[in-house]
């Protein structure tokens, strides 16, 4: 599968708990932190929940 780079661009302060937990599960804890994940349906679904807070590169 392809890998994707996910970068946290906006803060999780004052966000719903499910969005905070999703960011934590993706491994995004600080601003501008980048992580790489396989583009599985589970990961893509998690990215869809927080798409307004992150940027995604293939």
Number of C-alpha atoms within 10 A of each C-alpha: 7 8 12 17 15 22 19 23 16 14 14 20 8 7 10 9 11 11 17 17 13 17 21 13 12 15 16 21 15 15 14 15 13 17 14 15 15 14 15 12 9 10 15 14 13 15 20 12 13 19 15 11 17 21 16 14 9 10
